[in-house]
Amino acid sequence: MDSRDDDQDQQHVFAPPLGPPPLLNQEELKHLVQQGFLFLPLSDSLVSSIQKLFQYLELFYQKPLEDKKAMYPAKLGTEFGFYHVENEKEYVTLRCRQSGILLHRILCDIARASGLASSVWDQILDGTLSLPANESDMTHTLLRMFKYYPGQGVAERHTDLGLLTLCVGTRPGLQCLKCDNGQEDQEPSSYWVDATGPVVLVGQTLRTLASGLIRPGIHQVVPTPEGRLSVVYTLRHSTRHHQIDLERFGLEGSLDPNDLWKSLKLGFVNINARKDIRARMRRELDDKRQGCLTGQG
């Protein structure tokens, strides 16, 4: 065999691309960044894991309230453990790994479509794609499991704070706001669409890193006669590094990850807190807005 043939063969050997394989096609990716949400079928293994989780939740939520509090003591406000909102819902917040891998693949799809390397997420996701070794090692990324009460369980219109969120429910009840630009001579309109399966939602952190070019997913939960169970996995940025290098995302400078988290929470009401806490947060927010209008804030 001619040595030139060997040279030609070697010229056609390429290193595998960095990062996970693509997940979304172009139309799916376009819908996600323009609408802020995407109905997405899940893999058989992930569906199986979530179904097993729903079976456990059915039994868990039948337990007395005090037993549930004892099993998963609340910590960090609503960020960990069992939480009860009277006449509305109850939920448990823990940490999980499996769904994060799916959302990481979507973030890599977004990066590649934007002309960025998939490794752009390495720093900001450090520690979020694995289970923490202990409580001090926990990140803001979380798994939240809801029980919405029949005829009462709601979550008001809102957007999530993180990068991406995966929502899966046992029944309809989750609604996403869809924007329709219409024809050139028509005003844009928006309307609610029912989630009939798993949904991926864009959060405020991803919107910020994309300079507002990606729309956050506006959504709400409406009451249903039967009530529903819902599993929500939210992928949030890591606070392990002292600074987030914004130049990786085509922006300028750097930002303390804790400052980013605090800035994202400003002006938002925690819709999963108790009703009295939500009311207080709204009053405080209204006072701040009035102060800004009158030049006192």
N, C-alpha and C positions, 0 to 999 in steps of 0.2 A: 504494500500500500504506500502510495506517495506521501511523503511527509507534509506536502501541501494540503492533503486531505485532512490530516490531523489538525493543522492550523485552522482550517475552515470550520471543522467541528467545534474547536475550542472557542471560536468567535461567536458561535451560536449558543454558548452556555451562559445563562444569565443567573444572577443571584435572585432568590425569591424576594418579592416585594416585602417591605417592612410593614409591620402591623397586622391586624386580623384581616381575613378576607372580606370583601364587600358584602353587605347584607341587603341594602335597599337598591332598587332600580331607580332610574332617573326621575320617573313620574312620582314615585313614592317620596323621594328626597325633595322634589320640588313642592309637593303638597305639604310636607312637614315644615319646611322653612317658611312657606307663604301663609299657611293656616295655623301653625303652632301645634298641630296634633296630627296623628296618623293612626288609623285602625290597622293593626298588624297581627297576622296569624303567628302563633308561637310554635316552636319546635315541639315534637312529641315529648321529649324528656322534660322540658319546662312545663308543659301542660300537665304532665303526670305529677310533677312536684307540687304544683299549685293546687291540683285537685286533692292531693293528700293533705295539704295544709288546710283547705276548706273543711275536710272531714274532721280534722282536729279542732278547728274553730267552732264547728257546730256543737261539739261536746263541751269545749271550754266555756263558751258563752252561756251554757245552761247552768253553770255553777253559781252558787251564791256570790253576791257582790264582794263580800269580805274575803272569800276564798281567792277570787281573782286578783284582788289587791295584794294579798299575801304571796301569791305565786309570782307576780311580776311587779314588785314595788316601784312606784313612780319616782323618777329622778330627772333632774335637768328640765323642770317644767313639763312640757308635753313631749320631750325628745326621747324619753326612754321609760318603759314600763307600762302599766295599765292606767288608763284614764277614762273617767266616766262623765258624760255630759247629760244631765238629767233630762228625761223626756225627749231625747234626741238620738244619742248614739253612745257607744263605748268602743274603745280600741286599745290595742297593745302595740307598742313601738319597740322593735328589736334591731339587730344588725344581721345582715344576710349577704351572701356572696353571689349566688347564681345569676340573678337578674342583672347584676352589674356588668357581667360579661357581654350580654346582649346590648345594653345601652352604650357600652364602650365601642362596640362595633359600629353603631350608628354615629357616634361622635367622630370616629375615624372616616366614615363615609362623608360626613359634612366637611371635615378638614380637607380630604382629597378633592372634593368638588370645589373647594375654595382656593385650591392651589397650594395648600399647606401639607406638610408631612404629617402622617398619622401620629408620629412621636410628639407632636405639639402638645398632646394631652398627658405626657408622662409625668411631668412635674405637678400639674394641677390635680392629678388623680392618684398621686402617691399614697398608698395605704387604703384607698377607698374600694379596691377591687378584691380585697381579701378580708377575712374575718379578723377583728382586732384580738390581740393576745390577752388584753385585759381592759378594764374600764378606762384607764388613763390613755390607752392607745386608740380609743374610739374616734372616728371622724363623724362629720355631720351626715354622711350617707346613712340611710335608714330603710327599714322595712316596717310598714304600718298596716295593721290588720283591723278593719272596721266591722262592727255590727251596727247597721242602721235600723232603728226601730220601725215597725210597721206604721205607715201613715204619718210618721213624725221625723224620721231621719233625714237631715238635710246638710248640705254644705253650700254656703252662699257663693255667688259668683266670685272667682278669684283666679290668680295664676300662682304657680309654685315658684319657690325661690331658687331651686337647684339648677342643675344643668339639664337633665332629662328625667322624666318620671314614667314608669310603667304602671298602668292601672288595669286590674282584672276583677270583675264582679260576678256574683252568682246570678244576678238578675239585672234588667235595665234599671236605670236611675241616674247614671252619669250622663251628662250632656256637655257637648263641646260647641263653642261658638264659631260658626263658619262665616267667612266674609266672601261676598260675591261682588266683584267689581262691575259686573253687568256689561252693557254696551257702552260705547263712547258717549252717548247722549244721556246716560242714566247715572244717577247717584249710586255710589256703593251701598250695599245693604248687608245686613248680618242677621243670622238666625241660628237657633239652637238645633243641633242634630243629636239624636240618641246614639250612644255607644252600644253597639250590638255585640261587641267582643273586646279583646284586649286593645288598649289605647296607649300610645306613646305621646307624651306632652312635653313641649319645650318650656324650660323654666327661665327665670329672670337672669340667672348667672350666664347662661348661654347667650341670651339676648345682649347682655352687656359686653361680653367678649367679642360678639359679632358687630359691635358698634350700632346696635339697633336694627340691623338688616335682617335678622331672623325674628319672626313674630312669636311672642310667648303664647302658650295655649291657654286661652280663657275657658274655664269650665265650671260646672256646678253639679251638685247632687240634689235631685228633687225627690220628695216622698213617694213611696210606692206602697200599695196596700199590704203586701206581704213582707216588707222590709227586705234587706239584702245584706250579704257579706261582701266585703271588698278587700283586696290585697293591693297595696300601693308600695312600690319600690322607688325611692327617690335617690338619684345619683347626684351628690353634691361635691363641691371642690374640697380639696385637702387643705389643712392648715399646718402641715408638717414643715413647710419651708417658710422662711422669714419673709420672703418676697415672691410674688408671682411676676414672672417676666412677661410683661404685656407685649413686648416687641415680637414675641413668638406668634402673636395673633394679628400682627400688622398694626398694633397700636404703639403708643409711646410710653417709655418709662417702665416703672414697676409699681406694685401695690401690695401692701400687707394683706394676706388672706383673711385675717380677722377683721380688718377694716372693710374689706369687700363684703364680708358677711353682714356686718353691722349696717353698712350703707344700703344693702338690699332689703333689710328688714324695716328700714325707715319708711313710714307712710303706708305700711301694710298691717292689717288686722289678722291675728291668728284665728282663722275660722274654725279651728279644731279645739279651741279653748272653751271653758265654760261660758254660758251666756252672759253672766255678770262681768266676767273678765273681758269678753268681746265688747260689751257696752262701754266699759271704762276705757278701753283702747280707742274706741271711736270718739269718745268725748275728748280724750287727750289729743287725738289727731285733729279733730275739729278746732280745738283751742290753738294748736300750732298753726293751722292754716289761717285762722282769724288773726293771729299775731303777725304772720307774714304780710297779710293784707293791710294791716294798720301800721306796719313798720315797727312793731314791738318785738318781733321774733327774729 
